[in-house]
Amino acid sequence: MDFAFRIALKSIGILIFLILSTRLTSIDASIHIYQKQLFNEVGNAYLLPGGSEGLDASLSSDNSAADGRSFIRFENITFWRTPDAADEPSEMEHSTGLIQAVIFEAADRNNIGGSAYGGQRSICCTPDLAKLEGCKQGEVIRIPSATEINWPIVLNIQFSGNDLSTDMDNAEVPIQKTGMYNLFFIACDPKLKGTVMSGKTVWKNPGGYLPGRMAPLMKFYVYMAIAYLLLSAIWFWQYVRFWEDILQLQHCIAAVIGLGLFEMILWYLDYSNFNKTGMRPVVITAWVVTVGAIKKTLSRLLILSVSMGYGVVRPTLGGLTSKVLLIGATYFLASELLDITEHVGTINDISGRARLFLALPDAFLDAFLILWIFTSLSKTLEQLQAKRISVKLDLYRKFSNALAVAVIASVAWITYEIYFKATDPFNERWQSAWIITAFWDILSFVLLCVICYLWAPSQSSQRYAYSEDVGEEFDDEEAQSLTRGQSNGEVSLVKQEQKNANAGISDDEDNSEEDKRE
């Protein structure tokens, strides 16, 4: 136990960094909306990212759009250029300005752009590259894919005359091969600096609008809901059977189980609606995020309270109550703010700085809670060991071992997650990315099951409860050992007092007999 406890404490420092590293992620939506977004200068081109998602191949090209087809569709795309760009003639081959929508699979990322002399890679065709490679000056350099000659896909959008805006025809690109697909809008004409775009693109998988990396989570939440349902059925059956012996702590455990079940059901509803419509339902997503934040907060406060010995070695938390409530409220606000920003109504990823700003408080609070939990747990174990309360001591040793294993597993998994993301910068392993998210729900559920097992309602539940004479609360064997441990002087003193008392009674009897004779 001591060894596992030391490992857990040493892991906390690493955990702060690891939590920060893995919280800086967000989820792409299946319908990407662009609102007056500006093209940014990248190399010799002006570029606007349109999205990146894992898409499965269409089941059949003959199926309807709602059944089995996978595609990327452009809807209501409009570009605006500056008045100066509209008035000045272009030096490029396309005199009125050209914008190209480029779709390519991550494996073909090197098929976009080229380099004439092995130096900096050029996205657009330059005069030198036009002579060497035969590309068209002023257009994106495209090298046909080794597996499909028609890919990457390049769609041209051109301004007419001196018009300030131009509309892209609504087009649909079918997906016949499973992969991670990327979309970029690229302008090679330097006169198009300052161009902005509005509209949306729709990305669809054969099974619906959920992004490929998120689709497996919908089934996962069904299984998790079933698991929570079974756990709640077993717990509440015992809960009703031994209602008279229920501890205050077991009421809190029941609340966490109920919130966990509710959260899994809401996550499924959120993903199901998202899969049907392609948009995050704000109301359901807000509900699931709030329920999740409440559950995470109550779970951490429950573990902290148990570690402090609440209901076992102390009836209340005393002066610590206000501090526990304060850290709980702070954690709830930090977690709620982070989750709402990442999930509720979010179409595109929030910026890296905003994510860092929101993730920092949440990560530090988690690390602080872990430190507080293990410090309190150590003190509680010392108290139980000093008082030699073997039943409660054995219970808390099992609990501390489970927590130490959970912390070590968390550190190991976060390390793997960092490795997973560092070695896959283009998300080519998107089909297994859902496991990263699922692990935390599984770990939370397993730890909850351990707590339910250790504090399961039973006829003997009250033996774990706090007692007023907790200082003298010992087993029969412990009481006997204490009796055997009394000093000989104390025992002899008792015996001597008994002898003196008996002698006094005998003297009184002799005196009364003498009086009768007289």
C-alpha positions as CSV (number, residue, x, y, z in Angstrom):
1,M,0.0,0.0,0.0
2,D,2.7,2.5,1.0
3,F,4.6,1.8,-2.3
4,A,1.5,2.4,-4.4
5,F,0.7,5.5,-2.4
6,R,4.2,6.9,-3.1
7,I,3.9,6.2,-6.8
8,A,0.5,8.0,-6.9
9,L,2.0,11.1,-5.2
10,K,5.0,11.2,-7.5
11,S,2.6,10.9,-10.5
12,I,0.8,14.1,-9.6
13,G,3.5,16.4,-10.9
14,I,3.5,14.6,-14.2
15,L,-0.2,14.6,-14.3
16,I,-0.4,18.4,-14.3
17,F,1.6,18.6,-17.5
18,L,-0.2,15.6,-19.1
19,I,-3.7,16.9,-18.4
20,L,-2.8,20.3,-20.0
21,S,-1.4,18.5,-23.1
22,T,-4.5,16.4,-23.7
23,R,-7.2,18.9,-22.9
24,L,-6.4,21.1,-25.8
25,T,-8.7,19.3,-28.3
26,S,-12.0,20.0,-29.8
27,I,-14.5,18.2,-32.1
28,D,-15.2,19.1,-35.7
29,A,-18.8,19.3,-36.7
30,S,-20.2,17.6,-39.8
31,I,-21.6,20.8,-41.3
32,H,-18.9,23.5,-41.5
33,I,-20.2,27.0,-41.7
34,Y,-18.0,29.9,-42.9
35,Q,-19.0,33.5,-42.0
36,K,-17.0,36.1,-43.8
37,Q,-13.8,34.2,-43.2
38,L,-10.6,35.7,-44.4
39,F,-8.0,34.0,-46.7
40,N,-4.6,33.8,-45.0
41,E,-1.2,34.1,-46.8
42,V,0.7,30.8,-46.8
43,G,3.8,30.6,-48.9
44,N,2.9,31.9,-52.4
45,A,-0.8,31.3,-51.9
46,Y,-3.8,32.7,-50.0
47,L,-5.5,29.8,-48.2
48,L,-8.6,29.1,-46.2
49,P,-9.1,25.7,-44.4
50,G,-12.5,24.2,-45.1
51,G,-12.4,21.2,-42.8
52,S,-10.9,17.8,-42.1
53,E,-12.9,14.7,-41.4
54,G,-12.6,10.9,-41.5
55,L,-15.1,9.6,-44.1
56,D,-16.0,6.0,-44.9
57,A,-16.5,4.9,-48.4
58,S,-20.0,4.9,-49.9
59,L,-21.8,1.6,-49.6
60,S,-23.2,2.0,-53.1
61,S,-23.2,4.9,-55.6
62,D,-26.8,4.0,-56.5
63,N,-28.2,4.6,-53.0
64,S,-30.1,7.8,-52.1
65,A,-28.3,10.6,-50.2
66,A,-29.9,9.5,-46.9
67,D,-29.0,5.9,-47.3
68,G,-25.4,4.6,-47.6
69,R,-23.8,7.4,-49.6
70,S,-20.7,9.3,-48.4
71,F,-20.0,12.8,-49.8
72,I,-18.8,16.4,-49.4
73,R,-21.3,18.9,-50.6
74,F,-20.8,22.7,-51.2
75,E,-23.8,24.9,-50.4
76,N,-24.3,28.7,-50.8
77,I,-20.6,29.4,-51.1
78,T,-19.9,33.1,-51.9
79,F,-16.5,34.9,-52.2
80,W,-15.9,38.6,-51.9
81,R,-12.8,40.4,-53.1
82,T,-11.6,43.9,-52.4
83,P,-12.6,46.8,-54.7
84,D,-9.0,47.3,-55.6
85,A,-8.7,43.7,-56.7
86,A,-11.8,44.1,-58.9
87,D,-10.6,47.2,-60.6
88,E,-7.0,46.2,-61.3
89,P,-6.2,43.8,-64.1
90,S,-4.5,40.6,-63.0
91,E,-1.1,39.5,-64.1
92,M,-2.0,35.9,-63.8
93,E,-3.3,33.6,-66.6
94,H,-6.9,34.0,-65.4
95,S,-7.3,37.8,-65.7
96,T,-10.4,38.0,-63.5
97,G,-9.1,36.1,-60.5
98,L,-9.3,32.4,-59.8
99,I,-10.2,30.5,-56.5
100,Q,-9.8,26.8,-56.3
101,A,-11.4,24.3,-53.9
102,V,-9.0,21.4,-53.3
103,I,-10.1,18.1,-51.7
104,F,-7.5,15.5,-51.0
105,E,-6.9,12.5,-48.8
106,A,-4.3,12.9,-46.0
107,A,-2.2,10.1,-47.6
108,D,-2.0,12.3,-50.8
109,R,-1.0,15.5,-49.0
110,N,2.3,15.6,-50.9
111,N,0.4,15.6,-54.2
112,I,-0.5,19.3,-53.7
113,G,2.3,21.7,-54.4
114,G,5.8,21.3,-55.7
115,S,9.3,22.7,-55.5
116,A,11.5,23.7,-58.5
117,Y,14.9,23.5,-56.8
118,G,14.3,21.4,-53.7
119,G,13.7,24.5,-51.5
120,Q,10.5,25.8,-49.9
121,R,7.4,24.0,-51.2
122,S,5.2,26.1,-53.4
123,I,1.4,25.6,-53.4
124,C,0.9,27.6,-56.6
125,C,2.5,27.1,-59.9
126,T,5.3,29.7,-60.5
127,P,6.9,30.5,-63.9
128,D,9.9,28.2,-63.1
129,L,7.6,25.3,-62.1
130,A,5.5,25.9,-65.2
131,K,8.6,25.3,-67.4
132,L,9.8,22.3,-65.4
133,E,6.6,20.5,-64.5
134,G,4.2,21.8,-67.1
135,C,1.7,23.1,-64.5
136,K,-0.5,26.2,-65.3
137,Q,0.8,29.4,-63.8
138,G,-1.5,30.9,-61.3
139,E,-3.2,27.6,-60.4
140,V,-2.6,25.0,-57.6
141,I,0.0,22.4,-58.4
142,R,-1.8,19.0,-58.5
143,I,-0.1,15.7,-58.9
144,P,-2.5,12.8,-59.6
145,S,-2.8,10.2,-56.8
146,A,-1.1,6.8,-57.3
147,T,-4.3,5.0,-56.5
148,E,-6.9,7.2,-58.2
149,I,-6.0,9.5,-61.1
150,N,-8.9,11.8,-60.6
151,W,-7.8,12.7,-57.1
152,P,-7.0,15.2,-55.6
153,I,-10.2,17.0,-56.7
154,V,-9.9,20.6,-57.8
155,L,-12.9,22.8,-58.4
156,N,-12.5,26.2,-60.0
157,I,-14.4,29.3,-59.0
158,Q,-13.8,32.5,-61.1
159,F,-14.8,36.1,-60.7
160,S,-16.5,37.7,-63.7
161,G,-15.4,41.2,-64.9
162,N,-15.2,43.7,-62.2
163,D,-17.7,41.9,-59.9
164,L,-16.9,42.2,-56.2
165,S,-18.4,38.8,-55.5
166,T,-18.9,35.4,-57.1
167,D,-21.0,32.3,-56.2
168,M,-19.8,28.8,-56.3
169,D,-22.1,26.3,-57.9
170,N,-23.6,23.8,-55.4
171,A,-21.5,20.7,-56.1
172,E,-21.3,17.3,-54.5
173,V,-18.1,15.2,-54.4
174,P,-18.8,11.4,-53.8
175,I,-16.4,9.5,-51.5
176,Q,-15.5,6.1,-52.8
177,K,-12.6,5.4,-50.6
178,T,-12.3,5.4,-46.8
179,G,-9.8,8.0,-45.5
180,M,-9.1,11.3,-43.8
181,Y,-10.2,14.0,-46.2
182,N,-9.1,17.7,-46.2
183,L,-10.6,20.7,-47.9
184,F,-8.8,23.9,-48.7
185,F,-9.9,27.0,-50.6
186,I,-6.8,28.4,-52.4
187,A,-6.2,31.6,-54.3
188,C,-2.9,32.0,-56.2
189,D,-3.5,35.5,-57.6
190,P,-1.7,38.0,-55.3
191,K,-4.5,40.6,-56.2
192,L,-7.0,38.4,-54.3
193,K,-5.4,39.4,-51.0
194,G,-8.2,40.3,-48.5
195,T,-10.7,37.9,-50.1
196,V,-13.4,36.6,-47.7
197,M,-15.8,33.7,-48.0
198,S,-19.2,32.7,-46.6
199,G,-21.3,29.5,-46.9
200,K,-21.2,25.9,-45.7
201,T,-20.0,22.5,-46.6
202,V,-21.8,19.3,-45.7
203,W,-19.8,16.2,-44.9
204,K,-21.7,12.9,-44.7
205,N,-20.8,9.3,-43.9
206,P,-22.8,6.3,-45.0
207,G,-24.4,6.0,-41.6
208,G,-25.2,9.7,-41.1
209,Y,-23.6,13.1,-40.5
210,L,-21.4,12.2,-37.5
211,P,-17.7,12.7,-38.2
212,G,-15.9,9.4,-38.7
213,R,-13.9,9.7,-35.4
214,M,-17.1,10.3,-33.4
215,A,-19.5,7.7,-35.0
216,P,-18.3,4.8,-32.9
217,L,-19.0,6.8,-29.7
218,M,-22.8,6.7,-30.4
219,K,-22.8,2.9,-30.0
220,F,-20.3,3.2,-27.1
221,Y,-22.7,5.4,-25.2
222,V,-25.5,2.8,-25.6
223,Y,-23.3,0.1,-24.1
224,M,-22.3,2.5,-21.3
225,A,-25.9,3.3,-20.6
226,I,-26.7,-0.4,-20.3
227,A,-23.7,-0.8,-17.9
228,Y,-24.9,2.0,-15.7
229,L,-28.4,0.6,-15.8
230,L,-27.3,-2.8,-14.6
231,L,-25.1,-1.1,-11.9
232,S,-28.0,1.1,-10.8
233,A,-30.4,-1.9,-10.7
234,I,-28.1,-3.9,-8.5
235,W,-27.3,-1.0,-6.2
236,F,-30.9,0.2,-5.7
237,W,-32.0,-3.4,-5.1
238,Q,-29.6,-3.6,-2.2
239,Y,-30.5,0.0,-1.3
240,V,-34.2,-0.9,-0.8
241,R,-33.4,-4.2,1.0
242,F,-31.3,-2.6,3.6
243,W,-32.9,0.8,3.8
244,E,-32.7,1.0,7.6
245,D,-29.0,0.5,7.6
246,I,-28.1,2.9,4.8
247,L,-25.3,5.4,5.5
248,Q,-25.2,9.0,4.3
249,L,-22.3,8.1,2.1
250,Q,-24.3,5.5,0.3
251,H,-26.9,8.2,-0.6
252,C,-24.1,10.1,-2.3
253,I,-23.1,7.0,-4.2
254,A,-26.6,6.5,-5.4
255,A,-26.8,10.1,-6.7
256,V,-23.5,9.6,-8.7
257,I,-24.9,6.4,-10.3
258,G,-28.1,8.1,-11.3
259,L,-26.2,11.1,-12.8
260,G,-23.9,8.7,-14.7
261,L,-26.9,6.9,-16.2
262,F,-28.6,10.2,-17.1
263,E,-25.3,11.5,-18.7
264,M,-24.8,8.5,-20.9
265,I,-28.4,8.6,-22.1
266,L,-28.1,12.3,-22.9
267,W,-24.8,11.8,-24.8
268,Y,-26.5,9.2,-26.9
269,L,-29.4,11.5,-27.7
270,D,-27.0,14.3,-28.5
271,Y,-25.0,12.1,-31.0
272,S,-28.1,10.6,-32.4
273,N,-29.6,14.0,-33.3
274,F,-26.2,15.2,-34.6
275,N,-26.0,12.1,-36.8
276,K,-29.5,12.8,-38.3
277,T,-29.2,16.6,-38.8
278,G,-25.5,17.3,-39.1
279,M,-25.7,20.0,-36.4
280,R,-25.2,19.9,-32.6
281,P,-28.6,20.3,-30.9
282,V,-27.9,23.2,-28.5
283,V,-30.4,22.3,-25.8
284,I,-29.5,18.6,-25.5
285,T,-25.8,19.3,-25.7
286,A,-26.1,22.0,-23.0
287,W,-28.0,19.5,-20.8
288,V,-25.5,16.7,-21.3
289,V,-22.5,19.0,-20.6
290,T,-24.1,20.4,-17.5
291,V,-25.1,16.9,-16.2
292,G,-21.5,15.7,-17.0
293,A,-20.0,18.6,-15.1
294,I,-22.2,18.0,-12.1
295,K,-21.3,14.3,-12.1
296,K,-17.6,14.9,-12.4
297,T,-17.8,17.4,-9.5
298,L,-19.8,15.2,-7.2
299,S,-17.6,12.2,-8.1
300,R,-14.5,14.1,-7.1
301,L,-16.1,15.5,-3.9
302,L,-17.3,12.1,-3.0
303,I,-13.8,10.6,-3.3
304,L,-12.4,13.5,-1.4
305,S,-15.0,13.2,1.4
306,V,-14.4,9.4,1.7
307,S,-10.6,10.0,1.8
308,M,-11.2,12.5,4.7
309,G,-13.0,9.8,6.6
310,Y,-16.5,11.4,6.3
311,G,-19.1,9.1,8.0
312,V,-16.4,6.7,9.1
313,V,-13.9,8.4,11.5
314,R,-15.7,11.8,11.6
315,P,-19.5,12.6,11.6
316,T,-19.0,15.8,9.5
317,L,-16.2,17.5,7.7
318,G,-16.3,20.3,10.3
319,G,-14.3,23.3,9.3
320,L,-13.3,21.7,6.0
321,T,-16.9,21.8,4.7
322,S,-16.7,25.3,3.4
323,K,-13.3,24.6,1.7
324,V,-14.7,21.4,0.1
325,L,-17.8,23.2,-1.2
326,L,-15.6,26.1,-2.5
327,I,-13.3,23.8,-4.5
328,G,-16.4,21.9,-5.7
329,A,-18.1,25.1,-7.0
330,T,-14.9,26.3,-8.6
331,Y,-14.3,23.0,-10.3
332,F,-17.9,22.9,-11.6
333,L,-17.6,26.4,-13.1
334,A,-14.3,25.6,-14.8
335,S,-15.5,22.3,-16.2
336,E,-18.8,23.7,-17.3
337,L,-17.2,26.6,-19.1
338,L,-14.7,24.4,-20.9
339,D,-17.2,21.8,-22.0
340,I,-19.8,24.4,-23.1
341,T,-17.3,26.2,-25.2
342,E,-16.1,23.0,-26.8
343,H,-19.4,21.3,-27.4
344,V,-22.5,23.5,-27.2
345,G,-23.3,25.0,-30.6
346,T,-19.7,24.6,-31.8
347,I,-19.2,24.2,-35.5
348,N,-15.5,25.0,-35.8
349,D,-12.7,24.4,-33.3
350,I,-12.1,27.2,-30.9
351,S,-8.7,28.9,-31.1
352,G,-5.6,27.4,-29.4
353,R,-5.2,30.3,-27.0
354,A,-8.9,30.2,-26.0
355,R,-8.6,26.5,-25.4
356,L,-5.5,26.9,-23.3
357,F,-7.1,29.7,-21.3
358,L,-10.1,27.5,-20.5
359,A,-8.2,24.2,-19.9
360,L,-5.6,25.6,-17.5
361,P,-8.0,26.1,-14.5
362,D,-9.6,22.7,-15.1
363,A,-6.3,20.9,-15.3
364,F,-4.8,22.6,-12.2
365,L,-8.0,21.9,-10.1
366,D,-7.8,18.2,-11.1
367,A,-4.2,18.0,-10.0
368,F,-4.9,19.9,-6.8
369,L,-7.8,17.6,-6.0
370,I,-5.7,14.5,-6.5
371,L,-3.0,15.8,-4.2
372,W,-5.7,16.7,-1.5
373,I,-7.3,13.3,-1.9
374,F,-4.1,11.3,-1.3
375,T,-3.0,13.6,1.5
376,S,-6.3,13.2,3.3
377,L,-6.4,9.5,2.7
378,S,-2.9,9.1,4.2
379,K,-4.1,10.9,7.4
380,T,-7.2,8.7,7.6
381,L,-5.2,5.5,7.3
382,E,-2.9,6.7,10.1
383,Q,-5.8,7.4,12.4
384,L,-7.4,4.0,11.7
385,Q,-4.1,2.2,12.2
386,A,-3.4,4.1,15.5
387,K,-6.9,3.1,16.8
388,R,-6.5,-0.4,15.5
389,I,-10.0,-0.5,13.9
390,S,-9.2,-3.5,11.6
391,V,-12.5,-3.6,9.6
392,K,-12.4,0.0,8.5
393,L,-8.6,-0.1,8.1
394,D,-8.9,-3.0,5.7
395,L,-11.7,-1.2,3.8
396,Y,-9.6,2.0,3.4
397,R,-6.6,0.1,2.3
398,K,-8.5,-1.5,-0.6
399,F,-9.9,1.9,-1.5
400,S,-6.5,3.6,-1.5
401,N,-5.1,0.8,-3.6
402,A,-7.9,1.2,-6.1
403,L,-7.2,5.0,-6.3
404,A,-3.5,4.5,-6.7
405,V,-4.2,2.1,-9.6
406,A,-6.6,4.6,-11.2
407,V,-4.0,7.4,-11.0
408,I,-1.3,5.3,-12.4
409,A,-3.6,4.1,-15.2
410,S,-4.5,7.7,-15.9
411,V,-0.9,8.8,-16.2
412,A,-0.1,5.8,-18.5
413,W,-3.1,6.5,-20.7
414,I,-2.4,10.2,-21.0
415,T,1.2,9.4,-21.9
416,Y,-0.1,7.1,-24.6
417,E,-2.6,9.7,-25.8
418,I,0.2,12.3,-26.2
419,Y,2.2,9.7,-28.2
420,F,-0.8,8.8,-30.3
421,K,-1.4,12.5,-31.2
422,A,2.3,13.3,-31.7
423,T,2.8,10.4,-34.1
424,D,-0.3,11.1,-36.1
425,P,-0.3,14.8,-36.9
426,F,-2.6,14.3,-39.9
427,N,-5.2,12.2,-38.0
428,E,-4.7,9.2,-40.3
429,R,-5.6,6.9,-37.4
430,W,-9.0,8.6,-37.0
431,Q,-10.8,5.2,-36.9
432,S,-9.4,4.4,-33.5
433,A,-9.3,7.9,-32.1
434,W,-12.7,7.3,-30.3
435,I,-10.9,5.0,-27.9
436,I,-9.1,8.0,-26.4
437,T,-12.4,9.5,-25.3
438,A,-14.0,6.2,-24.3
439,F,-11.2,5.2,-21.9
440,W,-12.0,8.0,-19.4
441,D,-15.7,7.0,-19.2
442,I,-14.6,3.4,-18.7
443,L,-12.1,4.3,-16.0
444,S,-14.7,6.4,-14.2
445,F,-17.2,3.6,-14.4
446,V,-14.8,1.0,-13.1
447,L,-13.7,3.2,-10.2
448,L,-17.4,3.8,-9.3
449,C,-18.0,0.0,-9.4
450,V,-15.1,-0.5,-6.9
451,I,-16.6,2.1,-4.6
452,C,-20.0,0.4,-4.9
453,Y,-18.5,-2.9,-4.0
454,L,-16.6,-1.6,-1.0
455,W,-19.6,0.4,0.4
456,A,-22.4,-1.9,-0.8
457,P,-25.6,-1.7,1.3
458,S,-25.8,-4.7,3.7
459,Q,-26.9,-5.7,7.2
460,S,-23.4,-4.9,8.4
461,S,-23.2,-1.4,6.8
462,Q,-23.4,0.2,10.2
463,R,-20.0,-1.3,11.2
464,Y,-18.4,1.2,8.8
465,A,-20.4,4.1,10.3
466,Y,-18.9,6.7,12.6
467,S,-19.5,6.0,16.3
468,E,-19.3,8.4,19.2
469,D,-17.0,6.0,21.1
470,V,-14.8,5.7,18.0
471,G,-11.8,5.9,20.3
472,E,-13.0,2.7,22.1
473,E,-14.5,1.1,19.0
474,F,-12.6,-2.2,18.8
475,D,-13.4,-5.8,17.8
476,D,-13.8,-8.4,20.5
477,E,-10.4,-9.7,19.9
478,E,-8.9,-6.2,20.1
479,A,-10.8,-5.6,23.4
480,Q,-9.5,-8.9,24.8
481,S,-5.9,-8.1,23.8
482,L,-6.2,-4.7,25.6
483,T,-7.5,-6.5,28.7
484,R,-4.6,-8.9,28.6
485,G,-2.3,-5.9,28.3
486,Q,-3.2,-4.4,31.7
487,S,-0.3,-4.0,34.1
488,N,0.1,-6.5,36.9
489,G,0.1,-3.7,39.4
490,E,-3.5,-2.6,38.4
491,V,-4.7,-6.2,38.7
492,S,-3.1,-6.8,42.0
493,L,-4.5,-3.5,43.3
494,V,-8.0,-4.7,42.4
495,K,-7.5,-8.0,44.1
496,Q,-6.1,-6.4,47.2
497,E,-9.2,-4.1,47.5
498,Q,-11.4,-7.1,47.2
499,K,-9.5,-8.9,50.0
500,N,-9.7,-5.8,52.2
501,A,-13.5,-5.6,51.6
502,N,-14.0,-9.3,52.5
503,A,-11.8,-8.8,55.6
504,G,-13.9,-5.9,56.7
505,I,-17.1,-7.9,56.4
506,S,-15.7,-10.8,58.4
507,D,-14.6,-8.4,61.3
508,D,-18.1,-7.0,61.4
509,E,-19.6,-10.5,61.7
510,D,-17.2,-11.4,64.5
511,N,-18.0,-8.3,66.5
512,S,-21.8,-8.9,66.2
513,E,-21.4,-12.5,67.5
514,E,-19.4,-11.2,70.5
515,D,-22.1,-8.7,71.4
516,K,-24.8,-11.5,71.4
517,R,-22.7,-13.6,73.8
518,E,-22.4,-10.7,76.2
